[in-house]
């Protein structure tokens, strides 16, 4: 059976700037093993599979897989899949909202604008503080060696995936550092976390923060753009009354150090919920010829 297959760039308005994603439409008949095999074959950060919803509240249902395993939730696959479904006329917003059904439950997505200026933001699962650490914590010493730290203390946050969030003194310093991959991997494995997510305030007129995400386990790589990791940062900033501005909205720059230039939009609403999103652009349209189970 041939299925519609697309690849796109998420958190970007032009190809090459954001985080790549593969989307398989009409995934009925594919079992877990087939979905995992396809995700391993695409070798992209995530591949999503669109299935009919089982809840009357949902506009669509998705499964998302990295090349290694199924992912309960991630921001850029949620935003990107909604972009594909809207372009294909498969879903229609209700009062400006879509509702995604997945492993993480029912999650609303806010749709604003149309065409190339359209933005989509997903309400992320609640992130919680797991542990606030001292800057001289021996577990963090090697991973943070040589870093010029900012005002907020390092914190371990859990938003479905666990990250160590570390504020740095300036955007220029953040963009210049070279991660100690062995130390980050050791820290990630010891604390059951993804790794270290560094951030710094910015004076740029477009973005309020610059961030970098160093994944230490199970692989070593810098993420080009992570909606979920940025959502944990937004929750932490809200917890510390450190959000920029007064309306809970701000933009983040991520990925320049690995050849991308993503812009992610974050909003902390009046109820304390975090919405993570931005634009998306479709790059590849075709068919996937993969046998069902």
LOLUMZA-867372 format. One line per field, with one value per residue (C-alpha): x, y, z; residue number from 1; residue in three letters. Coordinates in Angstrom, 1 decimal, decimal comma, always signed. Each point is the difference from the previous one (the first is absolute). Example, Ala and Ser with C-alpha at 12.3 -4.5 7.8 and 13.67 -1.06 7.14 Angstrom:
LOLUMZA-867372
u <- [+12,3  +1,4]
v <- [-4,5  +3,4]
w <- [+7,8  -0,7]
num <- [1  2]
residu <- [Ala  Ser]
END
This chain:
LOLUMZA-867372
u <- [+0,0  +1,3  -0,4  +0,4  +3,4  +1,4  +3,1  +0,0  +1,9  -1,6  +0,6  +1,1  -1,4  +2,5  +1,5  +3,2  -0,5  -2,1  -0,3  -0,8  -3,0  -1,5  -3,7  -1,8  -3,7  -2,4  +2,0  -2,7  +1,3  +3,5  +0,9  +2,4  +2,9  -0,6  -0,3  +3,3  +1,6  -1,2  +1,3  +3,3  +0,2  -0,8  +2,7  -1,7  -0,4  -3,7  -2,4  -3,8  -2,8  -3,5  -2,9  -3,7  -0,8  -1,7  -1,3  -2,9  +1,8  +3,1  +0,4  +2,9  +2,1  +3,7  +2,8  +3,6  +3,2  +3,7  +2,4  +0,4  -3,4  -3,6  -0,1  -3,0  +0,1  +2,2  -0,8  +1,3  -1,8  -3,3  +0,3  +1,3  -2,7  -2,7  +1,5  -0,2  -3,6  -1,1  +1,6  -1,6  -3,4  -0,2  -0,8  -1,9  +0,6  -2,8  +0,0  +3,6  +1,1  +0,9  +0,1  +2,8  -0,5  +3,1  +2,0  +0,1  -3,8  -2,1  +1,9  -1,4  +1,8  -0,7  +0,0  +0,6  +0,1  +0,1  +2,4  +3,7  -0,7  -2,0  +1,3  -1,0  +0,7  -0,6  -1,0  +2,8  -0,3  +0,6  +3,7  +1,1  +3,1  +1,8  +3,0  +1,7  +3,8  +2,8  +2,5  +2,7  -1,9  +2,6  -2,3  -0,1  +3,6  +1,5  -2,9  -0,1  +3,8  +1,1  -3,6  -0,9  -3,2  -3,0  -2,2  -2,3  +1,3  +0,3  -3,3  -1,1  -3,4  -2,4  -2,4  -0,3  +3,7  +2,4  +2,5  +2,6  -0,7  +3,1  -0,1  +3,1  +1,2  -0,4  -1,1  +3,5  +1,4  -2,7  +0,7  +3,8  +0,1  +1,0  -1,9  +1,9  -1,9  +1,5  -0,9  -3,5  -0,6  +1,1  -2,3  -2,9  +0,4  +0,4  -3,1  -2,2  -0,1  +0,4  +3,0  +0,7  -2,1  +1,8  -1,7  +0,8  -1,9  +0,3  -0,2  -1,0  -3,3  -1,4  +0,9  +0,1  +2,2  +2,6  +0,2  +2,0  -1,0  +2,8  -1,4  +2,3  -1,9  -0,5  +1,9  +2,2  -1,5  -1,2  -3,7  -0,8  -3,4  -1,9  -3,5  -0,3  +3,3  -0,8  -3,4  +1,8  +2,0  -3,1  -1,5  +3,2  +0,1  -3,7  +0,8  +2,7  -2,0  +2,7  -2,0  +0,9  -2,7  -3,4  -2,2  +1,7  +1,1  +3,6  +2,1  +3,1  +2,9  +1,4  +2,2  +2,4  +3,0  -1,0  -0,9  -3,7  -1,8  -3,2  -2,4  -2,3  -2,9  -0,9  -3,0  -0,9  -3,7  -2,1  -0,4  +3,7  -0,2  +2,9  -0,6  +2,9  +0,0  +0,9  -0,1  +0,6  +0,8  -0,5  +3,1  -0,8  -3,3  -0,3  -1,0  +1,3  -0,2  +0,4  -1,7  -2,6  +0,5]
v <- [+0,0  +3,4  +2,7  +3,8  +0,9  +3,5  +1,5  +3,5  +2,5  +1,1  +3,3  +1,6  +2,0  -1,3  -3,4  -0,8  +2,2  -2,1  -3,6  -2,6  -2,3  -2,9  -0,5  -3,1  +0,5  -2,9  -2,2  -2,5  -3,6  +0,9  -1,7  +1,3  -1,9  +1,4  +3,6  -0,4  -1,4  +2,9  +2,5  -1,8  +0,2  +3,7  +0,8  +3,2  +1,2  -1,1  -1,6  +0,2  -2,3  +1,3  -2,3  +0,5  +1,4  -2,2  +3,0  +2,1  +3,0  -0,5  +1,4  -2,4  -2,7  -0,5  -2,3  +1,4  -1,9  +0,9  -2,4  -1,8  -0,1  +1,4  +3,5  +0,8  +3,7  +2,5  +3,5  +0,2  -3,3  +1,3  +3,4  -1,5  -2,7  +2,5  +2,2  -3,0  -0,9  +3,6  +0,3  -3,3  +1,1  -2,9  +2,1  +3,2  +2,1  +0,3  +3,5  +0,3  -3,3  -3,5  -2,9  -2,6  -3,5  -1,8  -1,9  +3,2  +0,3  +2,7  +3,2  +3,1  +1,9  +3,7  +1,0  +3,7  +1,5  -1,7  -0,9  +0,8  +2,1  -2,7  -1,0  -3,1  -0,4  -3,2  +0,2  -2,1  -2,4  +1,6  +0,3  -0,2  +0,8  -3,2  +1,4  +3,4  -0,4  +2,2  +1,2  -2,0  -3,3  -2,7  -1,8  +3,1  +1,2  -1,7  +0,8  +3,7  +0,5  +3,2  +1,4  +3,5  -0,6  +2,4  +1,0  -3,0  -3,2  -3,2  -2,0  -3,5  +0,3  -2,8  +0,8  -3,6  +0,1  +1,2  +2,7  +1,9  +3,7  +2,3  +3,8  +1,5  +3,6  +1,2  -1,0  +0,5  -2,5  -2,5  +0,0  -0,4  -3,0  -3,5  -2,8  -2,6  -2,9  -2,7  +2,0  +0,8  -3,7  -1,0  +2,6  -1,1  -3,6  +0,6  +2,2  -1,8  +3,2  +1,0  +2,2  +3,7  +2,9  +3,3  +3,4  +3,6  +3,3  +1,9  +3,6  -1,1  +1,7  -3,4  -2,5  +0,5  -3,0  -2,0  -3,7  -3,2  -3,5  -2,6  -3,5  -2,3  -3,3  -2,3  +1,9  +3,1  +2,8  +3,6  +0,4  +2,5  +1,0  -1,5  +1,2  -2,3  +1,0  +3,7  -0,7  -1,2  +3,2  +2,1  -1,9  +0,6  +3,7  +0,3  -1,9  +2,6  +3,0  +0,6  +0,0  +2,9  +2,7  +0,0  -2,2  -3,4  +0,0  -0,1  -1,4  -2,2  -0,5  -3,5  -1,9  +2,5  -1,9  -3,1  +1,7  +0,8  +3,2  -0,9  +2,3  -1,5  +1,9  -0,6  +1,2  -0,6  +0,7  +1,3  -3,6  -0,7  -2,2  +0,1  +0,2  -0,8  +0,6  +2,0  -0,4  -3,0  -0,5  -3,2  -1,0  -3,5  -1,4  -3,6  -3,5  -2,6  -3,6  -2,0  -3,4  -0,2  -2,5]
w <- [+0,0  -1,0  +2,7  -0,3  +1,4  +0,7  +1,5  +1,4  +2,0  +3,3  +1,9  -3,3  -2,9  -2,5  -0,7  +1,9  +3,0  +2,3  +1,3  -2,7  +0,4  -2,0  -0,1  -1,2  -0,8  +0,0  +2,4  +0,5  -0,2  +1,1  +3,3  +2,6  -1,5  -3,5  +1,4  +1,8  -3,1  -2,1  +2,6  +0,1  -3,8  -0,3  +2,5  +1,0  +3,6  -0,1  -2,4  +0,6  -1,1  -0,4  +1,0  +0,5  +3,4  +2,6  +2,1  -1,2  +1,4  -2,2  -3,6  -0,6  +1,6  -0,4  +1,0  +0,0  -0,1  +0,1  -1,8  +3,3  +1,7  +0,3  +1,4  +2,3  -0,9  -1,9  -1,1  -3,6  -1,1  +1,5  -1,8  -3,3  -0,2  +0,6  -2,8  -2,4  +0,9  -0,4  -3,4  -1,1  +1,2  +2,4  +3,1  +0,7  +3,1  +2,5  +1,5  -1,2  +1,6  -1,2  +2,5  -0,3  +1,4  +0,9  +2,7  +2,1  -0,2  -1,6  -0,7  -1,6  -2,8  -0,6  -3,7  -0,9  -3,5  -3,3  -2,7  +0,4  +3,1  +1,8  +3,4  +2,0  +3,7  +2,1  +3,7  +1,5  +2,9  +3,4  +0,8  +3,6  +2,0  +1,1  +1,6  +0,4  +0,2  +1,2  -2,6  +1,8  +0,0  -0,6  -2,5  -2,2  +0,5  -3,1  -2,3  +1,0  +0,2  -1,6  -0,4  +1,2  +1,8  +0,2  +2,9  +0,3  +1,5  -2,1  +0,2  -1,0  -1,7  -1,1  -2,8  -1,3  -0,6  +2,6  -0,6  +2,0  -0,7  +0,5  -0,4  -1,5  +0,4  -3,6  -3,5  -1,3  +2,5  -0,7  -3,7  +0,6  +2,3  -0,9  +1,9  +1,9  -1,4  +2,3  +3,1  -1,3  -0,8  +3,5  +1,5  -2,2  +0,8  +3,8  +0,2  -2,6  -2,0  -3,7  +0,8  +0,4  -1,4  +0,3  -0,5  +0,1  -0,2  -3,3  -1,1  -3,5  -1,2  -1,2  +2,7  +3,8  +0,7  -1,8  +0,9  -0,7  +0,8  +0,5  +0,0  +1,9  +0,0  -1,8  -2,8  +0,0  -2,1  +0,1  -0,7  -2,7  +1,5  +2,8  +0,9  +3,0  +1,5  -0,4  +1,6  +3,1  +0,1  -0,3  +3,0  +2,0  -0,8  +1,0  +3,2  +0,8  -1,2  -2,6  -3,2  -2,4  -0,5  +1,6  -2,2  +0,3  -3,7  -1,3  -2,8  +0,1  -2,5  -0,3  -2,4  -1,5  +1,4  -2,0  -3,2  +0,7  +1,0  +1,7  +1,8  +2,6  +1,5  +3,7  +1,9  +3,7  +0,2  +2,9  +1,3  +0,1  -3,1  -2,4  -3,8  -2,3  -3,7  -3,1  -3,8  -2,2  -3,7  -2,1  -2,0  -1,4  -1,2  -1,2  +0,7  +2,4  -1,4  +3,2  +0,6  +2,8  +2,8]
num <- [1  2  3  4  5  6  7  8  9  10  11  12  13  14  15  16  17  18  19  20  21  22  23  24  25  26  27  28  29  30  31  32  33  34  35  36  37  38  39  40  41  42  43  44  45  46  47  48  49  50  51  52  53  54  55  56  57  58  59  60  61  62  63  64  65  66  67  68  69  70  71  72  73  74  75  76  77  78  79  80  81  82  83  84  85  86  87  88  89  90  91  92  93  94  95  96  97  98  99  100  101  102  103  104  105  106  107  108  109  110  111  112  113  114  115  116  117  118  119  120  121  122  123  124  125  126  127  128  129  130  131  132  133  134  135  136  137  138  139  140  141  142  143  144  145  146  147  148  149  150  151  152  153  154  155  156  157  158  159  160  161  162  163  164  165  166  167  168  169  170  171  172  173  174  175  176  177  178  179  180  181  182  183  184  185  186  187  188  189  190  191  192  193  194  195  196  197  198  199  200  201  202  203  204  205  206  207  208  209  210  211  212  213  214  215  216  217  218  219  220  221  222  223  224  225  226  227  228  229  230  231  232  233  234  235  236  237  238  239  240  241  242  243  244  245  246  247  248  249  250  251  252  253  254  255  256  257  258  259  260  261  262  263  264  265  266  267  268  269  270  271  272  273  274  275  276  277  278  279  280  281  282  283  284  285  286  287  288  289  290  291  292  293]
residu <- [Unk  Unk  Unk  Unk  Unk  Unk  Unk  Unk  Unk  Unk  Unk  Unk  Unk  Unk  Unk  Unk  Unk  Unk  Unk  Unk  Unk  Unk  Unk  Unk  Unk  Unk  Unk  Unk  Unk  Unk  Unk  Unk  Unk  Unk  Unk  Unk  Unk  Unk  Unk  Unk  Unk  Unk  Unk  Unk  Unk  Unk  Unk  Unk  Unk  Unk  Unk  Unk  Unk  Unk  Unk  Unk  Unk  Unk  Unk  Unk  Unk  Unk  Unk  Unk  Unk  Unk  Unk  Unk  Unk  Unk  Unk  Unk  Unk  Unk  Unk  Unk  Unk  Unk  Unk  Unk  Unk  Unk  Unk  Unk  Unk  Unk  Unk  Unk  Unk  Unk  Unk  Unk  Unk  Unk  Unk  Unk  Unk  Unk  Unk  Unk  Unk  Unk  Unk  Unk  Unk  Unk  Unk  Unk  Unk  Unk  Unk  Unk  Unk  Unk  Unk  Unk  Unk  Unk  Unk  Unk  Unk  Unk  Unk  Unk  Unk  Unk  Unk  Unk  Unk  Unk  Unk  Unk  Unk  Unk  Unk  Unk  Unk  Unk  Unk  Unk  Unk  Unk  Unk  Unk  Unk  Unk  Unk  Unk  Unk  Unk  Unk  Unk  Unk  Unk  Unk  Unk  Unk  Unk  Unk  Unk  Unk  Unk  Unk  Unk  Unk  Unk  Unk  Unk  Unk  Unk  Unk  Unk  Unk  Unk  Unk  Unk  Unk  Unk  Unk  Unk  Unk  Unk  Unk  Unk  Unk  Unk  Unk  Unk  Unk  Unk  Unk  Unk  Unk  Unk  Unk  Unk  Unk  Unk  Unk  Unk  Unk  Unk  Unk  Unk  Unk  Unk  Unk  Unk  Unk  Unk  Unk  Unk  Unk  Unk  Unk  Unk  Unk  Unk  Unk  Unk  Unk  Unk  Unk  Unk  Unk  Unk  Unk  Unk  Unk  Unk  Unk  Unk  Unk  Unk  Unk  Unk  Unk  Unk  Unk  Unk  Unk  Unk  Unk  Unk  Unk  Unk  Unk  Unk  Unk  Unk  Unk  Unk  Unk  Unk  Unk  Unk  Unk  Unk  Unk  Unk  Unk  Unk  Unk  Unk  Unk  Unk  Unk  Unk  Unk  Unk  Unk  Unk  Unk  Unk  Unk  Unk  Unk  Unk  Unk  Unk  Unk  Unk  Unk  Unk  Unk  Unk  Unk  Unk  Unk  Unk  Unk  Unk  Unk]
END
